[in-house]
Amino acid sequence: MRGFEMIDLLCVVEACRRDPAVGNFISMAEGVEELRVLTGDFVSSDHAVANALSTVALARGCAVLFDEQAGAEIPF
């Protein structure tokens, strides 16, 4: 696992934040994929990525929707 740059986390949270008219929240399924594409990190676990994103999202006043599918991560 590696640490994530704060600017990357902030960019993903802002990009994935839903319109306040439907509720100020971020989907972790979308956020995890966006952060992976932005950083090129396809090695860190979904759990580690979602944990980093949710910490920033909550600090920014967003609710967090943990909508990853169970078993979606395939261990090597």
N, C-alpha and C positions, 0 to 999 in steps of 0.2 A: 504494500500500500504506500502511496505517496501523499504528501500534503498538496493541497490545491491552493492556487493563488487567489487571494480575496477578490481581485478584480474579475477573475473568471467566474467565481461564484456569484458575485453581484450582477454581472452581465446576464447570466443564465436566469437568475431569479427575476430580474426585470423583464427579460424577453419572454419568459414563460408565465408571468403573472396574468391571471385572468382579469378581465374588465371588472372594476368594482361594482358595476351594475348587476353582475351575476354572482358576486361574492369575491372578496379579495383573497384568492388562494392560488397555490401552485401545485400542479400535478407532478409527483415524483417520477412517474413513468416518462413523461416528456422531459423533465429537468435532467434526469440521469442521462438520457440519450443526447440531449443538447450539450451537456458538459463533456461527455465523451468525445463528441465531434469537435468541440471547441479546443479541447486540450490534447486530443489524440491519445488519451489514456483509456485503453480498452483492457487493462490488466486489473485495475482496482475492482474490488467487489462492489456489487450493486448496493450493498448495505453501507459500505464506507462512503460511496458517492452520495447516496441519499442522506446519510447522517450529516455530511458537510453542507449539503444544500439546505436541508431542513433547518439547521442552526442559523444560517444566514436569512432564510425566508422568515422564520419566526421573529428574528431581530428586526426585520423590515416590516413587521406587522401583517404578514401573510399567514393564513391558515395553510396547513400542509395536508395534501391528500396522498396517502400512501397507497397507490393503485397499481403497484407492480404485481405481476402474476406470480403466484407461488410456484417455485420450481422452474422459473424462466432462466435462471442462471445455471449453466451447465458446468460442473466441475471438471477439471482436466486431470 
